[in-house]
């Protein structure tokens, strides 16, 4: 069994990692996924394919980048794909900015935060309108793709009620605690 959390950062992806681990999945460590950013930027999905054979659970960067969920579906059509979302783009963007303001500058695959944001969202971190548009467009693309392929696909708004039970019903895994991890204040 493979479970891919394909929601953008700050949509409960770290909580999903905790849930996957609690459910007994062998979760890909986030730094391994982050190391693939440069490969993705160069249009290569082969390293994702190789890494996806080693683990059962995947979340956050780079598993939620444009094109990666679709490539993983083609390789693992029986996998479960969970699009985590926030109540709306305004709530998501505020959480993203709080997180950026409260954490130390961090490079990933040689990219600064601003460089990563521009690469992923096509704009500056402070371009609220374009960042929100990209978030909404990404969510719509994921919904359209997975629903049109009749995939094992679930939309999950974070926070919402009965998350543990809904995830268990969807995946067939046991009901386990869904943590609230990486909360930005």
C-alpha positions as CSV (number, residue, x, y, z in Angstrom):
1,X,0.0,0.0,0.0
2,X,1.2,3.5,-0.8
3,X,-0.3,6.8,0.5
4,X,0.6,10.1,-1.0
5,X,-0.4,13.3,0.8
6,X,-0.3,15.8,-2.2
7,X,-1.5,18.9,-0.4
8,X,0.7,22.0,-0.5
9,X,2.9,22.9,2.4
10,X,1.0,24.3,5.4
11,X,-2.1,22.2,4.8
12,X,-1.4,19.6,7.4
13,X,1.3,17.7,5.6
14,X,3.4,17.2,8.8
15,X,0.3,16.0,10.6
16,X,-0.3,13.6,7.8
17,X,3.3,12.3,8.2
18,X,2.5,11.6,11.8
19,X,-0.7,9.9,10.9
20,X,1.0,7.7,8.3
21,X,3.6,6.7,10.8
22,X,1.0,6.0,13.5
23,X,-0.8,3.8,11.0
24,X,2.3,1.7,10.4
25,X,3.4,3.0,7.1
26,X,7.1,3.4,6.3
27,X,7.2,7.1,5.6
28,X,9.7,8.7,3.3
29,X,11.8,11.1,5.4
30,X,11.1,14.7,4.4
31,X,14.8,15.5,3.7
32,X,14.9,12.7,1.1
33,X,11.9,14.3,-0.7
34,X,13.4,17.8,-0.4
35,X,16.6,16.6,-2.0
36,X,14.6,16.0,-5.2
37,X,13.7,19.7,-5.7
38,X,16.5,20.3,-8.2
39,X,15.6,17.1,-10.1
40,X,12.0,18.3,-10.3
41,X,13.1,21.8,-11.5
42,X,15.1,20.0,-14.3
43,X,11.9,18.1,-15.3
44,X,13.2,14.7,-14.1
45,X,10.8,12.3,-12.3
46,X,13.0,9.2,-12.4
47,X,14.4,9.9,-8.9
48,X,10.9,10.2,-7.6
49,X,10.0,6.8,-9.2
50,X,13.0,5.2,-7.6
51,X,12.4,6.6,-4.1
52,X,8.7,5.8,-4.3
53,X,9.5,2.1,-4.4
54,X,11.4,2.3,-1.1
55,X,8.7,3.8,1.1
56,X,4.9,3.5,1.7
57,X,4.0,7.1,2.8
58,X,4.9,10.4,1.2
59,X,4.1,14.0,2.0
60,X,5.2,17.6,1.6
61,X,8.0,18.7,-0.8
62,X,8.6,17.3,-3.3
63,X,5.6,14.9,-3.5
64,X,3.3,17.9,-3.8
65,X,4.9,19.7,-6.7
66,X,3.3,20.2,-10.1
67,X,3.4,17.0,-12.1
68,X,4.7,14.7,-9.3
69,X,1.3,13.4,-8.1
70,X,0.3,12.6,-11.7
71,X,3.6,10.8,-12.3
72,X,3.2,8.8,-9.0
73,X,-0.4,7.9,-10.1
74,X,0.9,6.5,-13.4
75,X,3.5,4.5,-11.5
76,X,1.2,3.5,-8.6
77,X,-2.4,3.6,-9.9
78,X,-3.7,1.7,-6.8
79,X,-2.1,4.1,-4.4
80,X,-4.2,6.4,-2.2
81,X,-3.9,10.2,-2.9
82,X,-5.0,12.7,-0.3
83,X,-5.2,16.3,-1.1
84,X,-5.0,18.2,2.1
85,X,-6.3,21.8,2.0
86,X,-7.1,24.6,4.3
87,X,-10.5,26.3,4.7
88,X,-9.6,28.7,1.9
89,X,-6.6,30.4,0.3
90,X,-6.6,33.3,2.7
91,X,-6.2,31.0,5.8
92,X,-3.6,29.0,3.9
93,X,-1.6,32.0,2.9
94,X,-1.6,33.5,6.4
95,X,-0.3,30.2,7.8
96,X,2.4,30.1,5.1
97,X,3.6,33.6,5.9
98,X,3.5,33.0,9.7
99,X,5.6,29.9,9.1
100,X,8.1,31.8,6.9
101,X,8.3,34.6,9.5
102,X,8.8,32.3,12.5
103,X,11.5,29.9,11.1
104,X,15.1,30.5,10.4
105,X,16.2,30.9,6.7
106,X,16.7,27.5,5.3
107,X,18.2,26.3,2.0
108,X,16.8,23.3,0.3
109,X,18.6,21.6,-2.5
110,X,20.7,24.8,-2.8
111,X,17.7,27.1,-3.1
112,X,16.9,29.9,-0.6
113,X,13.3,30.2,0.5
114,X,12.6,33.0,-1.9
115,X,14.2,31.1,-4.8
116,X,12.1,28.0,-3.9
117,X,8.9,30.0,-3.7
118,X,9.6,31.6,-7.1
119,X,10.4,28.2,-8.6
120,X,7.2,26.5,-7.2
121,X,4.7,29.3,-7.3
122,X,6.1,31.5,-10.0
123,X,6.3,34.6,-7.9
124,X,7.8,36.3,-4.8
125,X,6.7,35.0,-1.4
126,X,5.1,38.5,-0.8
127,X,3.0,38.3,-4.0
128,X,-0.1,37.3,-2.1
129,X,-2.5,37.4,-5.1
130,X,-0.3,35.1,-7.4
131,X,0.6,32.7,-4.5
132,X,-3.1,32.2,-3.7
133,X,-4.0,31.8,-7.3
134,X,-1.3,29.1,-7.7
135,X,-2.6,27.4,-4.6
136,X,-6.2,27.4,-5.9
137,X,-5.1,26.3,-9.4
138,X,-3.0,23.5,-8.0
139,X,-5.9,22.2,-5.9
140,X,-8.3,22.3,-8.9
141,X,-5.7,20.5,-11.1
142,X,-5.4,17.7,-8.5
143,X,-9.1,17.3,-8.1
144,X,-9.7,17.3,-11.9
145,X,-6.9,14.8,-12.6
146,X,-7.7,12.3,-9.9
147,X,-11.4,12.4,-10.2
148,X,-11.2,12.1,-14.0
149,X,-9.0,9.0,-13.6
150,X,-11.3,7.5,-11.0
151,X,-8.3,7.2,-8.6
152,X,-8.3,6.4,-4.9
153,X,-8.5,10.1,-4.1
154,X,-9.7,12.1,-1.1
155,X,-10.0,15.8,-0.4
156,X,-9.3,16.6,3.3
157,X,-9.8,20.0,4.8
158,X,-7.5,20.7,7.7
159,X,-8.9,21.2,10.4
160,X,-12.1,19.2,10.2
161,X,-13.9,16.6,12.3
162,X,-13.3,12.9,12.5
163,X,-10.1,13.0,10.4
164,X,-8.8,9.7,11.9
165,X,-12.0,7.8,11.1
166,X,-12.3,9.3,7.6
167,X,-8.7,8.4,6.8
168,X,-9.2,4.8,8.1
169,X,-12.4,4.5,6.0
170,X,-10.7,5.8,2.9
171,X,-7.5,3.7,3.1
172,X,-8.6,0.6,5.0
173,X,-5.9,1.3,7.6
174,X,-6.7,1.2,11.4
175,X,-8.0,4.2,13.2
176,X,-5.0,5.9,14.7
177,X,-4.4,9.3,16.2
178,X,-4.2,12.2,13.8
179,X,-1.7,14.6,15.4
180,X,-1.7,18.4,15.1
181,X,2.0,18.9,14.2
182,X,4.0,21.9,13.1
183,X,1.4,24.4,14.2
184,X,2.4,28.0,13.3
185,X,1.3,30.7,15.7
